[in-house]
Protein backbone atom coordinates (compact mmCIF):
# COMPACT_ATOMS: atom_id res chain seq x y z
CA UNK A 1 0.00 0.00 0.00
CA UNK A 2 1.29 3.43 -0.89
CA UNK A 3 1.37 6.19 1.71
CA UNK A 4 -0.84 8.26 -0.54
CA UNK A 5 -3.46 5.50 -0.50
CA UNK A 6 -3.19 5.20 3.26
CA UNK A 7 -3.69 8.89 4.01
CA UNK A 8 -5.92 10.00 1.16
CA UNK A 9 -9.65 10.10 1.59
CA UNK A 10 -11.03 7.21 -0.40
CA UNK A 11 -14.02 8.13 -2.48
CA UNK A 12 -16.69 5.53 -2.01
CA UNK A 13 -18.30 4.56 -5.30
CA UNK A 14 -21.57 2.71 -5.50
CA UNK A 15 -21.82 -0.78 -6.88
CA UNK A 16 -21.73 -0.26 -10.65
CA UNK A 17 -23.97 -3.27 -11.24
CA UNK A 18 -26.68 -1.88 -8.98
CA UNK A 19 -26.36 1.58 -10.54
CA UNK A 20 -26.82 0.11 -14.03
CA UNK A 21 -29.68 -2.10 -12.86
CA UNK A 22 -31.55 0.85 -11.35
CA UNK A 23 -30.96 2.91 -14.50
CA UNK A 24 -32.35 0.08 -16.64
CA UNK A 25 -35.35 -0.16 -14.32
CA UNK A 26 -36.00 3.58 -14.44
CA UNK A 27 -35.64 3.70 -18.22
CA UNK A 28 -38.16 0.90 -18.69
CA UNK A 29 -40.85 1.79 -16.16
CA UNK A 30 -43.84 3.23 -18.02
CA UNK A 31 -45.24 5.09 -15.02
CA UNK A 32 -41.94 6.84 -14.32
CA UNK A 33 -41.74 7.89 -17.95
CA UNK A 34 -45.25 9.30 -18.02
CA UNK A 35 -45.01 11.03 -14.68
CA UNK A 36 -41.39 12.25 -14.74
CA UNK A 37 -39.39 11.65 -17.91
CA UNK A 38 -41.71 13.30 -20.45
CA UNK A 39 -42.01 16.53 -18.39
CA UNK A 40 -38.22 16.53 -17.96
CA UNK A 41 -37.74 16.24 -21.72
CA UNK A 42 -40.13 19.14 -22.32
CA UNK A 43 -38.14 21.34 -19.92
CA UNK A 44 -34.79 20.25 -21.27
CA UNK A 45 -35.72 20.87 -24.91
CA UNK A 46 -36.08 24.58 -24.22
CA UNK A 47 -32.99 24.64 -22.00
CA UNK A 48 -30.87 22.88 -24.63
CA UNK A 49 -31.81 25.62 -27.10
CA UNK A 50 -30.16 28.09 -24.73
CA UNK A 51 -26.84 26.22 -25.13
CA UNK A 52 -27.15 24.66 -21.70
CA UNK A 53 -26.43 21.21 -22.94
CA UNK A 54 -23.82 19.87 -20.57
CA UNK A 55 -24.49 16.73 -18.54
CA UNK A 56 -23.70 18.54 -15.30
CA UNK A 57 -26.26 21.24 -16.15
CA UNK A 58 -29.15 18.89 -16.86
CA UNK A 59 -28.48 16.05 -14.38
CA UNK A 60 -30.30 17.86 -11.51
CA UNK A 61 -33.53 17.77 -13.55
CA UNK A 62 -33.61 13.99 -13.08
CA UNK A 63 -33.68 14.23 -9.27
CA UNK A 64 -37.39 13.53 -8.69
CA UNK A 65 -37.43 10.69 -11.22
CA UNK A 66 -34.35 9.07 -9.66
CA UNK A 67 -35.71 9.45 -6.12
CA UNK A 68 -39.01 7.84 -7.09
CA UNK A 69 -37.30 5.17 -9.20
CA UNK A 70 -35.00 4.17 -6.34
CA UNK A 71 -37.96 3.96 -3.96
CA UNK A 72 -39.97 1.78 -6.35
CA UNK A 73 -36.95 -0.41 -7.10
CA UNK A 74 -36.23 -0.88 -3.39
CA UNK A 75 -39.79 -1.93 -2.62
CA UNK A 76 -40.37 -4.05 -5.73
CA UNK A 77 -37.17 -6.09 -5.49
CA UNK A 78 -37.05 -6.16 -1.66
CA UNK A 79 -33.44 -4.99 -1.48
CA UNK A 80 -31.72 -5.98 1.76
CA UNK A 81 -30.62 -3.10 4.00
CA UNK A 82 -31.90 0.35 4.77
CA UNK A 83 -32.95 2.37 1.76
CA UNK A 84 -30.96 5.41 2.97
CA UNK A 85 -27.79 3.33 3.25
CA UNK A 86 -28.12 1.81 -0.21
CA UNK A 87 -29.46 4.75 -2.20
CA UNK A 88 -27.15 7.46 -0.91
CA UNK A 89 -26.81 10.93 -2.38
CA UNK A 90 -23.65 9.85 -4.22
CA UNK A 91 -25.44 6.78 -5.60
CA UNK A 92 -28.33 8.88 -6.88
CA UNK A 93 -25.92 11.44 -8.36
CA UNK A 94 -24.25 8.69 -10.37
CA UNK A 95 -27.64 7.62 -11.70
CA UNK A 96 -28.63 11.19 -12.59
CA UNK A 97 -25.35 11.77 -14.42
CA UNK A 98 -25.63 8.53 -16.37
CA UNK A 99 -29.25 9.23 -17.32
CA UNK A 100 -28.35 12.77 -18.38
CA UNK A 101 -25.39 11.54 -20.42
CA UNK A 102 -27.53 8.85 -22.07
CA UNK A 103 -30.49 11.04 -22.97
CA UNK A 104 -28.86 14.43 -23.65
CA UNK A 105 -27.86 13.73 -27.27
CA UNK A 106 -31.40 12.60 -28.09
CA UNK A 107 -32.94 15.66 -26.44
CA UNK A 108 -30.61 18.04 -28.28
CA UNK A 109 -31.13 16.27 -31.63
CA UNK A 110 -34.92 16.35 -31.27
CA UNK A 111 -35.47 12.59 -31.15
CA UNK A 112 -38.01 13.01 -28.38
CA UNK A 113 -40.03 15.61 -30.29
CA UNK A 114 -43.50 14.47 -31.33
CA UNK A 115 -43.64 13.53 -34.99
CA UNK A 116 -46.23 15.31 -37.12
CA UNK A 117 -48.55 13.05 -39.08
ChimeraX attribute file (.defattr): number of C-alpha atoms within 10 A of each C-alpha:
attribute: neighborCount
match mode: 1-to-1
recipient: residues
	/A:1	5
	/A:2	7
	/A:3	7
	/A:4	8
	/A:5	9
	/A:6	9
	/A:7	8
	/A:8	9
	/A:9	8
	/A:10	8
	/A:11	7
	/A:12	8
	/A:13	9
	/A:14	16
	/A:15	11
	/A:16	12
	/A:17	9
	/A:18	14
	/A:19	18
	/A:20	14
	/A:21	13
	/A:22	20
	/A:23	19
	/A:24	12
	/A:25	16
	/A:26	23
	/A:27	14
	/A:28	11
	/A:29	12
	/A:30	12
	/A:31	11
	/A:32	19
	/A:33	16
	/A:34	10
	/A:35	11
	/A:36	19
	/A:37	19
	/A:38	13
	/A:39	12
	/A:40	16
	/A:41	23
	/A:42	13
	/A:43	13
	/A:44	20
	/A:45	20
	/A:46	13
	/A:47	15
	/A:48	19
	/A:49	10
	/A:50	9
	/A:51	9
	/A:52	15
	/A:53	18
	/A:54	13
	/A:55	18
	/A:56	12
	/A:57	14
	/A:58	22
	/A:59	19
	/A:60	14
	/A:61	18
	/A:62	20
	/A:63	16
	/A:64	15
	/A:65	18
	/A:66	23
	/A:67	16
	/A:68	14
	/A:69	22
	/A:70	23
	/A:71	14
	/A:72	17
	/A:73	16
	/A:74	18
	/A:75	11
	/A:76	9
	/A:77	8
	/A:78	9
	/A:79	11
	/A:80	8
	/A:81	9
	/A:82	9
	/A:83	13
	/A:84	9
	/A:85	9
	/A:86	17
	/A:87	19
	/A:88	12
	/A:89	12
	/A:90	13
	/A:91	19
	/A:92	21
	/A:93	17
	/A:94	19
	/A:95	26
	/A:96	25
	/A:97	17
	/A:98	17
	/A:99	20
	/A:100	22
	/A:101	16
	/A:102	12
	/A:103	14
	/A:104	21
	/A:105	15
	/A:106	14
	/A:107	19
	/A:108	20
	/A:109	11
	/A:110	13
	/A:111	11
	/A:112	14
	/A:113	13
	/A:114	7
	/A:115	7
	/A:116	4
	/A:117	3
